Amino acid sequence: MIRKTFGATAALLLGLTLAVPAHAQEEQPLTPKQAEGVRKIVREYLMEHPEVIGEAVEALREKMRVQAEADAKKAIESRKDELFNAKDDPVMGNAKADVVLVEFFDYNCPYCKVVLDPMVEAMKADGKTRVVFKEMPILSEDSATAARVALAAKKQGKYEEVHRAFMKYRGKLDDKTIFRLAGEAGANVEQVKKEMMSPEIDKQIKKNIELAHALDIASTPTFVVAEANGNSSRVLSGAIEGNVFRQLFDITRKGGKLSN
């Protein structure tokens, strides 16, 4: 990314330096010798003031960040109902919350496992937040199996128990382990096996992945936090500490602004 940005910036600097007013280009474009002279001037200037490149790279990087944030908010606004209020999504926390946290996760993602307790503890301590779980099995076929089993267990009222069992397991989940853990968590495994390949569960997982792509989410865990109406949204990726979750809830509740 840095190399790509540097190349774009260098090209931009050179292009701006070579540019002349439109009327001047029409009257008398630069000859090859003149263009080479300009290139020499540019090179000499950059050699004498290399900090200009760094400043231009940082300015471009900030511009790209701001644009990416604006694009993400626009995408969230257009898909906020299915993001925050999809009726089949597992949820936890306050049903009348004023802040909603959506997590896209994979059961074989080690960072997703690490973040579970801090996220839940912060949610409970806050008391006015709802967490929405979006199954996003992208790491392996076993991840897809675990997601299907968890959603099938939800029909038995055992989603939270199975979800926690999968997240607490340290190691790669395989079929044998998945069904064992689901049973130990209180799910009826035989019933789970019958329902896990249902069209409804298949559709739900596909919708989650499609939604993630639409929001430019490509890794787990990724979080979308917003007010209950979808305002003041932001996207964050990676393992987040509990105090950061609490700060996010507070900032979101205040319209995305930090306290003085």
N, C-alpha and C positions, 0 to 999 in steps of 0.2 A: 504493500500500500504506500509506504514512504517513497519507494523508488518510482512508483507510478505518479505520485503527486509531484515529486521533484521534476520528472520529465515534463509533466503538463505545465508546471510553473516556468521552467526554462523556456519552453516553447512560447508561453504567453509573454514572457519578458522580451524575447526576441521579436515576436510578432508585433508587440506594441512599439518597440523601438524602430522597427522597419516601416511602420505605418506612417503614411503622410495624408494630408487632407484629400478628400475625394476629387476636388477640382484640380489639385496639383497633379494627382495621378493621371487624370484625363489629359492634362496639358503636356506633361513630360514625365513618364514613369522612370524609375531609377534604372540606370544602366547596370550591367553585371559588375562593372568596376566600382560604381557608387555603392551598390549593395554590399560588396565585399568590404568597402571602407567602413560602412555602418557596422557590419559584423565585427570588424576589428575594434571599433570604438566600444561596442557593447562588451566584448571580451575583456578589453583593458579595464573598463569600468568595474566589471564583476570581479576581476582579479584584485583590484584595489579596494573594493567594497564587498567582500564575500558575504557580509552580514545581510545584504539585501536579499539574497536567495533564501536565507533562513526566515527572514521576515515575510517574504512572499509565500513561502510554504506554509507558515503558521496562519497567515491570513486566509489562504485557500482552504486549509484544513478546518478552520473555524467556520468559513462559509459553507463548506460541505456538511459540517455537523449541524449547523442551524437549519440547512435545507432538509437534511435527513429527519430532524426532529419535527419539522413542519409537515413533511410527507407522512410520517408516522401518525401524527395527530389527525391528519385528514383521513387516513385509512381507518383509524380507530372510529372516527365519527361516522363513517359510512357503514361500518359493520358493528356498531356498538351493541345492538340488540342481541345478536348471536354471540358476541364476545362476553357480555356481562349477564345476559338473562336467558340463555338457552335452557329450556325446561328440563332437558335430560342430563345436564351437567351435575356432577357431584358438587355439593357445597358444604361449607362449614362456617360457623360463626353466627352473627346477628342477622336475622332475616330482614330486619328493618335498618340495616346498616346505612351510614352516610358515606362510607368509603368501601370500594370493592377492589380486591386484589385477585387477579387472574394468574394462575401459574400453568405454563406449558412445560411438561416434564416427561421423562422416560424412566422407567423403573430400573434400568441398568446404568443410569447416569449417577456416578458417585457424588457429584455436586448436588444433585437433587436430594440424595439421601442425607447429606450433611445439613441441608437448609431446612428440612422438615420441622425439627423441634424449635429452632429460633423463630420460624414463621408462625407456627401455631401458638407459641408462648406469647409472641408480640400481639397476635390477633386477640387472644384471651385477655391479655392485660389492657388492651385498648378498649375492648368491649363494644365498639361501634363499627366494627369492620366485618365484612363477609369475604371469604376466600372461595374462589371458583377453580375447580381442578379440570384442566384440559389435558386429557391423555394424548400424548404425542410420541408414539413409539417409533423412533427413527434409527435406533442403534442396532437392532437385530430382530430376527424373527421371534426370539424369546421375549423381547420387549413387547412385541405385538400380542403374544400369548398372555403375558401378564396383564396388559391393558384390557384385553377381552375378559379375562377372569375377574378382574376388579369390577368392571362394569356389569358383569353378570351377577356378581355378589351384591351389587347395589340393589338389585331387584329383591334380594332377601333382607335388605336393611343392614348389610354387613360391609358396605364399601369402606367406611372409615377404618374398621378393624383390619381388613385385608390390605388396604393401602398402607397402613402403618407397618404391617408385617413385612410387606415387600420392601419398603423403604428402610426398615431396620436391619434387613438381611445384608450382611457384609460379604460380598462375593457376587459372582455372575449368576443371575437367575436362569435356570433351565426348566424344562417342563416338569420334571419330577419334583424339584424344589418348589415351583410355583403352586402346584396342586397340594403339596404337603403343607405349605405355609397357609394357604387359603383354608384348608380344613382345620388347622390349629387355631386359626382366627375365628372359627365358628361358622364358616360358610358350608353349605351342603354341596360337596364337591361333585356328586353325580348330577345334581340339578344344574350346577355351574357348567359342567361339560355339555349339557344339552342346550344351554342358552347362549353360550359364549360366541357361537358362530352365527347368531341370528342376524338377519338383514338390518335390524335396527342398530345393533352394536357396530356392525360393519360401517353403516352410514355415518354414525356418530364419530368414529375414529377418522374416517376419510374427511369429514367436514372440519374436524379440528386441524388436520394437517393442511387442508386447503386454506383455512383461515390463517394459519401461521404463515404460509407462503404469501398470502395477500398483505400481511402486516410486516413482511420481510423478516420474519423470525426463523432462524435456521439452527439454533442451538438450544440446549436445555441446561439448567432451567432458565426460562425467560419469563419475566413478570410484567404485567400491565396493571398499573394502579390508577384509579380515577375516582372521582366523586360518583355517587350512586347513579347520577344522571349521565355519566360519561364525560363530564367536563374535567378540566385540569389533569388530563391523562399524561402518562409518561411510560416509557418502556425501559426495563433494566434487565441485564443478563448476568448470570453467574451466581455463585454462592454469596448470599447477603447475610450480614450479621443481624442479630435481633434488634440491637439499638438502631440500626439503619432502617429496619422495617418500621419501628415506632416513629422515627423521624419522618419517614415517607407518609405514613398515615396522617400525621399532624400537618405536614406541609400541604398535602392534597386537600385536607379538610379546610385549609385556609386559602384555597384557590390557587395553590401552587406557589405560594410566596413564603419565604423564610421569615421567622419572627425576628424582630429587632432585638 
